[in-house]
Amino acid sequence: MNWPTIIVAAVVAAIFAAIIIASIRNKKKGKTSCSCGCSGCAMEGTCHSKK
């Protein structure tokens, strides 16, 4: 492999890792990845458990 390929692969891997880490941190904080605005949804009780 040549250097540009290695650099691009490293950047893509770093972005992927950052997304995964952010997702794990949000889950631990109790935040949801749902962006639909579930406050008016009929399935809100099953989708988001009450703590």
Phi and psi in degrees as a GROMACS rama.xvg file:
@    title "Ramachandran Plot"
@    xaxis  label "Phi"
@    yaxis  label "Psi"
@TYPE xy
-98.0878  168.731  ASN-2
-60.4986  -44.2534  TRP-3
-59.2315  -37.8131  PRO-4
-65.3371  -42.1349  THR-5
-65.0738  -41.881  ILE-6
-65.4955  -44.6619  ILE-7
-63.4797  -42.296  VAL-8
-62.764  -39.6122  ALA-9
-66.3994  -40.1973  ALA-10
-65.4504  -44.8457  VAL-11
-62.7425  -42.0567  VAL-12
-64.6006  -38.7327  ALA-13
-66.3897  -40.4747  ALA-14
-65.0719  -44.1976  ILE-15
-60.4642  -44.5398  PHE-16
-63.6666  -39.7608  ALA-17
-63.9626  -38.9922  ALA-18
-65.4753  -44.4666  ILE-19
-63.6084  -44.6371  ILE-20
-62.9718  -43.4997  ILE-21
-62.7997  -38.8505  ALA-22
-64.6562  -42.0396  SER-23
-65.6457  -43.5981  ILE-24
-62.1541  -42.5089  ARG-25
-64.306  -38.41  ASN-26
-65.8614  -40.2017  LYS-27
-65.7572  -31.6395  LYS-28
-81.0289  -6.4077  LYS-29
87.6756  6.86026  GLY-30
-78.5747  154.548  LYS-31
-109.341  154.813  THR-32
-90.6691  0.345655  SER-33
-72.5554  125.244  CYS-34
-115.517  19.9092  SER-35
-89.39  -6.93977  CYS-36
73.8833  67.7391  GLY-37
-75.2257  1.46596  CYS-38
-62.0401  -27.9369  SER-39
-105.873  7.69241  GLY-40
-81.2766  141.305  CYS-41
-68.7291  -23.2136  ALA-42
-98.5166  14.8521  MET-43
-57.9472  -38.6272  GLU-44
-65.7467  -33.4443  GLY-45
-87.8355  -28.5512  THR-46
-76.7906  -41.8793  CYS-47
-121.599  107.846  HIS-48
-71.356  144.659  SER-49
-84.7913  134.075  LYS-50
